[in-house]
Amino acid sequence: MANIREITLNILIEYDRDGVRKPSLLKDSLEKYDYLETRDKAFIKRCVDGCLERQIQIDYILDFFSKVKTARMQPFIRSLLRMSVYQIMFMDAVPDSAACNEAVKLANKHKFSGLKSFVNGVLRNIARNKDKIEYPGRDEDGGVKYLSVLYSMPEWICEMWLTRYGFDKTEEMLKFFLLPRPTVIRLNSEKVSKKETDAYIKELEDQGVVVKRNPILPYALELEKTDNIRFLPGFDEGRFFVQDVSSMLVTQIAAPGRDQVVVDVCAAPGGKSLHAAEHADTVLSRDVSGRKCDLIRENAERMGLSNVKVEEYDARVHDRNLESKADILYLDLPCSGLGIIGRKNDIKYNATKKGLSDLATLQWDIIKTAWDYVKPGGILMYSTCTVNSKENEEMVQKIIAELPFKCVDISEDVPDKLKGCDSLKNGYIQLLPGEYGTDGFFIAKLRRD
């Protein structure tokens, strides 16, 4: 019989092995153990995600109670204690005694019997005193340490956002990243009309799914209690695509028409291309990854969108055949991803200040390569899923200064819920994580002279 804590521990050890978080590791592991009960897989997922999501706070707690600091612990013991502390602090359904006892058993099983007393002592001390932990004060270092520890965010990211947005907004963003998030789907307008939406929601609810209409876009639904979206009614028929509302807003604001050509040069995972295809005449969807191109083709076929042409192509290489061919060019460029930390907790640990600078350089290289694909008078849609002015507002200013583009007032293009944003007349919107219940996202609309 599989030991779900041991499986969880092995995944955490693998994550900790080289300091680089591997986004596919948990998914691959769950597929390997697909034979497990749903509740056991849910335990593994929650515990692994939670340990990664809360790692800075967990390490602070361990360092508070242990004479041996986490940085000096043996990797096996460090991952074992992290897993157990997460259960004690954040999993109410798990008795503290069970978390302690199972950790001791695993230490013994893996030939760390000499450290059984250490593991047991640290964990039982934490369990007894978890309400007495002294965290950094809100006023200490301008709130940097407080925010970093309480919300498990690297200090340099906290500092960057505190400087830009102040304490209250920064704390709201960090709180949002730790909240459970629904699965958001975009209904395929070709297969689920406005009149048919109520009936489709009923189909989902009949399968035990909790469905909520999104308050920003009428074709977006928020789903809870979904085990595997591939088994939901309408998946095989292409009635929906999993996509955050922030990403849907790119096509909402671009507003492609039936006689227009849309070119998407960094298309994976394909949501924007497929959304555009429901409204445009033709969509050219490109990505540097052949595997991701295959997924876009598969989804285009599933959704019945025959007007999408998918090509494997490196956006950094100029294509003379595309010059002045696009009515609308999507530049959703590689970015630091700081706006989607709540969905991909590896991002905050892998990101670096130098990495942000390197990404801005890569973005500009692609912009310089692809800008002339836009027809004179055509539209360039620049977007990222990050919250970093160098990749967003400053990049738009660079485009305007060095290339033949001007920002377009998007006040009338955004849904009513977003019309209060101050930057709309300047042609862009920065969605902060959680501000409207969406991921952090940046969208700018520019017209070529």
Sequence and secondary structure as in RCSB ss.txt:
>XXXX:A:sequence
MANIREITLNILIEYDRDGVRKPSLLKDSLEKYDYLETRDKAFIKRCVDGCLERQIQIDYILDFFSKVKTARMQP
FIRSLLRMSVYQIMFMDAVPDSAACNEAVKLANKHKFSGLKSFVNGVLRNIARNKDKIEYPGRDEDGGVKYLSVL
YSMPEWICEMWLTRYGFDKTEEMLKFFLLPRPTVIRLNSEKVSKKETDAYIKELEDQGVVVKRNPILPYALELEK
TDNIRFLPGFDEGRFFVQDVSSMLVTQIAAPGRDQVVVDVCAAPGGKSLHAAEHADTVLSRDVSGRKCDLIRENA
ERMGLSNVKVEEYDARVHDRNLESKADILYLDLPCSGLGIIGRKNDIKYNATKKGLSDLATLQWDIIKTAWDYVK
PGGILMYSTCTVNSKENEEMVQKIIAELPFKCVDISEDVPDKLKGCDSLKNGYIQLLPGEYGTDGFFIAKLRRD
>XXXX:A:secstr
   HHHHHHHHHHHHHHSS   TTHHHHHHHHTTTS HHHHHHHHHHHHHHHHTHHHHHHHHHHH SS GGGS H
HHHHHHHHHHHHHHH TTS HHHHHHHHHHHHHHTT GGGHHHHHHHHHHHHHHGGG     TTGGGGHHHHHHH
TT  HHHHHHHHHHHHHHHHHHHHHHHTS   EEEEE TTTS TTTHHHHHHHHHHTT EEEE SS TTEEEEES
 S GGGSTTTTTT EEE  HHHHHHHHHH   TT EEEESS TT HHHHHHHTTSSEEEEEES HHHHHHHHHHH
HHTT TTEEEEE  TTS  GGGTT EEEEEEE     GGGTTT TTHHHH  HHHHHHHHHHHHHHHHHHGGGEE
EEEEEEEEES   TTTTHHHHHHHHHHSSEEE   TTTS GGGTT TTGGGTEEEE TTTTSS  EEEEEEEE 
